[in-house]
Amino acid sequence: MAQLARVALAAVAPALLVVQPGASQSPRVGPGSAAIPSPAPIDAGVVRAYLWPADAETFAAAETALETAPWAENVSRAAMADLEEITRAGPPRFPGILPTRGDDYNELVLEVPGGRRVPVYVRLPSDWTPYRQWPLMFAMHGGPPGSVDGAVQSAMRMMRVWAEPAEAAGWIVAAPAMVDVVSHDGRTADRLPYEIFHPEEAKAVIDEMRRRFAVNPDRIVSTGISLGSNFSIAFAAGRPDWFSAIVPVSTEGESRERLLRNLSVPVYVLEGTQDQNIRTVSGPRAMSEILTSLGADMVYREFGDRAHEGFAEHYPDVLRWLDGRPRNTAPKQVLRVQHEGIVATSRRIHWVESRDRQGVIDARIASPTEIRITARWTGALHLHLNDHLVDLDRPLTVLVNGIRVFEGRLHRSMKAALEDARARGDERVLYPAELEVNVPRTEASVARGRALWDRLAPTREKGILSFWEMYAVRALEERLPSVGFEGTPVELPAGVETTAPEQVALRIDRVDAGSAAARAGLAAGNVLITFGGEPFYRGRGGTIGLHHWLVRELRTYEQPYELQVWRDGRVIRLESAFALGPYRPEG
């Protein structure tokens, strides 16, 4: 077995390379504006040390330099283009001892958020070099496997089945062994307890592939067979800005329209009609029909003589199809729809961020100077903008639910763009302008929000929930049967400021003894205003809706949640901690 050689990375020396922005060559005059003075040159060394520091000391020095950098604020469009040239090159690479390429593979064990350790098997093309960027096939195996060894062997098969076409097309293949996604004791026809491979764990693996192997962030494709294919669908629906496309193979598919509306990446499906390991082929067929009706970029190939298996002979065609589909980094429309799926939709999708988890948003770039947004079940929106979306040299108008909420100029900030890129781990897309706007609370605004939700109502009856998700949901609910209290939606108490349209509170009717809520001090008769900063909304199910997102958000380790409570005529704040409990001991 070939082991990954450790590559020593030299520290990034600050201020070694200076790039003079194109705008400094001659003043640029916008409509009705004065000449823009020549800016200071970008310090590329500071940029690289900030985004890709070799150590904490290097980062601290770069962060300090960025705070006072004269070139980092109120910059021109041309200066931002120069910054993009610096960041598009990716992190500096010092090859040292090169990793294994060609017929053999690299084996890594990565520690991911939450403390789990994930083995990853990586195959590089024989002509791989660290001096250019490469497309990545992120390949997840099926299951849940019955053992850790089963997960390892399944991951290695995924790596090998893609090896030959990936070698010919020049792709990296990375297959994580989902060693925690194994079936636990007590399996029955209705119960198969297993852990989820969480999206933050998948992202950690992808980020490490980028750091080590010069992966092109605009050419990352998620694929999988069986369970892995459904993880691909779920991750892309929750975080569509991560991937350029997905390739589900032998998948159970998806028939929930609201979930599929979030799936804005190209999709290539390979399916066998003789597959006995899924409930029915109607699942992937429904997914194809729904996505096609929504105008998705989709290929659905079904084979009458194939069962639950891979389709290796068709992978060269898949890779050719993927070659023309890089990630869409500047979509003119962003849709965020809440749904019942096991992976919650990220609060931020591309350039639109919902303040609240429950937000439903349809945001469109109507013109270079106007953004139109319809939103429900969130009190505020945070917009991340650049010149690929709007013209930042001109005044911008933002309308939310038909009401003008902003009109004016936004300035470009390299500092803001770099801070955001570092936080997302994606320097390929820079947003130098930010804007937060509130959702208007007028009756007309509420009516627009309701109309959006009505427009997104499913037009097809959803099919039977897939095996993988049925078992996953039951396993989660077994570990958190309830939130530990019951409440009735009521109007907000007088004196409590409303932060969003349709906001309500919960009058607590019962608190379970020994629950996390009881330990925090919540009691019957209290009025719960927010939970973890999240308001309650009319029509969102109260404690049932809270339980829905909490079981998807919690992990095995405790996470803090603040409870804002109305008690004795005033607002108090209670500190609580929630976590997933163990599986039932009796199985």
WOZIFEN-V815695 format. One record per backbone hydrogen bond with DSSP energy under -1.0 kcal/mol. CO is the residue of the C=O (numbers start at 0). NH is the residue of the N-H. If there is no record, write none. Layout:
co:CO nh:NH
co:CO nh:NH
//
This chain:
co:16 nh:43
co:16 nh:44
co:18 nh:41
co:20 nh:23
co:21 nh:24
co:27 nh:35
co:29 nh:32
co:41 nh:18
co:41 nh:43
co:42 nh:46
co:43 nh:47
co:44 nh:48
co:45 nh:49
co:46 nh:50
co:47 nh:51
co:54 nh:58
co:55 nh:59
co:56 nh:60
co:57 nh:61
co:58 nh:62
co:59 nh:63
co:60 nh:64
co:61 nh:65
co:62 nh:66
co:68 nh:71
co:71 nh:413
co:71 nh:414
co:75 nh:79
co:76 nh:80
co:77 nh:81
co:78 nh:82
co:79 nh:83
co:80 nh:84
co:81 nh:85
co:82 nh:86
co:83 nh:87
co:86 nh:89
co:105 nh:121
co:107 nh:119
co:109 nh:117
co:111 nh:114
co:115 nh:111
co:117 nh:109
co:118 nh:176
co:119 nh:107
co:120 nh:174
co:121 nh:105
co:122 nh:172
co:123 nh:101
co:124 nh:127
co:133 nh:215
co:134 nh:171
co:135 nh:220
co:136 nh:173
co:137 nh:222
co:139 nh:224
co:144 nh:182
co:146 nh:150
co:147 nh:151
co:148 nh:152
co:149 nh:153
co:150 nh:154
co:151 nh:155
co:152 nh:156
co:153 nh:157
co:154 nh:158
co:155 nh:159
co:156 nh:160
co:157 nh:161
co:161 nh:165
co:162 nh:166
co:163 nh:167
co:164 nh:168
co:165 nh:169
co:165 nh:170
co:171 nh:136
co:172 nh:122
co:173 nh:138
co:174 nh:120
co:176 nh:178
co:177 nh:180
co:179 nh:181
co:190 nh:187
co:192 nh:183
co:195 nh:197
co:197 nh:201
co:198 nh:202
co:199 nh:203
co:200 nh:204
co:201 nh:205
co:202 nh:206
co:203 nh:207
co:204 nh:208
co:205 nh:209
co:206 nh:210
co:207 nh:211
co:208 nh:212
co:213 nh:133
co:215 nh:218
co:217 nh:326
co:218 nh:135
co:219 nh:243
co:220 nh:137
co:221 nh:246
co:222 nh:139
co:223 nh:248
co:224 nh:227
co:225 nh:229
co:226 nh:230
co:227 nh:231
co:228 nh:232
co:229 nh:233
co:230 nh:234
co:231 nh:235
co:232 nh:236
co:233 nh:237
co:234 nh:238
co:237 nh:345
co:238 nh:241
co:244 nh:221
co:245 nh:267
co:246 nh:223
co:247 nh:269
co:248 nh:225
co:255 nh:259
co:256 nh:260
co:258 nh:261
co:259 nh:262
co:261 nh:263
co:265 nh:245
co:266 nh:298
co:268 nh:300
co:269 nh:249
co:270 nh:302
co:271 nh:274
co:279 nh:282
co:280 nh:284
co:281 nh:285
co:282 nh:286
co:283 nh:287
co:284 nh:288
co:285 nh:289
co:286 nh:290
co:287 nh:291
co:288 nh:292
co:289 nh:293
co:290 nh:295
co:291 nh:294
co:295 nh:297
co:296 nh:266
co:298 nh:268
co:300 nh:270
co:302 nh:272
co:302 nh:305
co:305 nh:273
co:306 nh:308
co:310 nh:313
co:311 nh:314
co:313 nh:317
co:314 nh:318
co:315 nh:319
co:316 nh:320
co:317 nh:321
co:318 nh:322
co:321 nh:324
co:331 nh:364
co:333 nh:362
co:335 nh:360
co:346 nh:353
co:348 nh:351
co:350 nh:383
co:351 nh:348
co:352 nh:381
co:355 nh:358
co:359 nh:375
co:360 nh:335
co:361 nh:373
co:362 nh:333
co:363 nh:365
co:363 nh:371
co:366 nh:369
co:367 nh:390
co:368 nh:396
co:369 nh:365
co:369 nh:366
co:370 nh:398
co:371 nh:363
co:372 nh:400
co:373 nh:361
co:375 nh:359
co:378 nh:438
co:379 nh:354
co:380 nh:436
co:381 nh:352
co:382 nh:434
co:384 nh:432
co:385 nh:388
co:385 nh:389
co:390 nh:393
co:395 nh:407
co:396 nh:370
co:397 nh:404
co:397 nh:405
co:398 nh:372
co:399 nh:402
co:402 nh:399
co:405 nh:397
co:407 nh:395
co:411 nh:73
co:411 nh:74
co:412 nh:416
co:413 nh:417
co:414 nh:418
co:415 nh:419
co:416 nh:420
co:417 nh:421
co:418 nh:422
co:419 nh:423
co:420 nh:424
co:420 nh:425
co:431 nh:412
co:432 nh:384
co:434 nh:382
co:436 nh:380
co:441 nh:445
co:442 nh:446
co:443 nh:447
co:444 nh:448
co:445 nh:449
co:446 nh:450
co:447 nh:451
co:448 nh:452
co:449 nh:453
co:450 nh:454
co:451 nh:455
co:453 nh:456
co:465 nh:469
co:466 nh:470
co:467 nh:471
co:468 nh:472
co:469 nh:473
co:470 nh:474
co:471 nh:475
co:472 nh:476
co:473 nh:477
co:474 nh:478
co:475 nh:479
co:478 nh:580
co:483 nh:511
co:485 nh:508
co:485 nh:509
co:487 nh:506
co:489 nh:504
co:492 nh:495
co:499 nh:502
co:501 nh:537
co:504 nh:489
co:505 nh:527
co:506 nh:487
co:507 nh:524
co:509 nh:485
co:511 nh:514
co:514 nh:518
co:515 nh:519
co:516 nh:521
co:517 nh:520
co:522 nh:525
co:525 nh:507
co:526 nh:565
co:527 nh:505
co:529 nh:563
co:530 nh:533
co:533 nh:530
co:535 nh:503
co:536 nh:539
co:540 nh:543
co:541 nh:545
co:542 nh:546
co:543 nh:547
co:544 nh:548
co:545 nh:549
co:546 nh:550
co:548 nh:552
co:549 nh:553
co:554 nh:579
co:558 nh:577
co:560 nh:575
co:561 nh:531
co:562 nh:573
co:563 nh:528
co:563 nh:529
co:564 nh:571
co:565 nh:526
co:566 nh:569
co:569 nh:566
co:571 nh:564
co:573 nh:562
co:575 nh:560
co:577 nh:558
co:583 nh:586
//
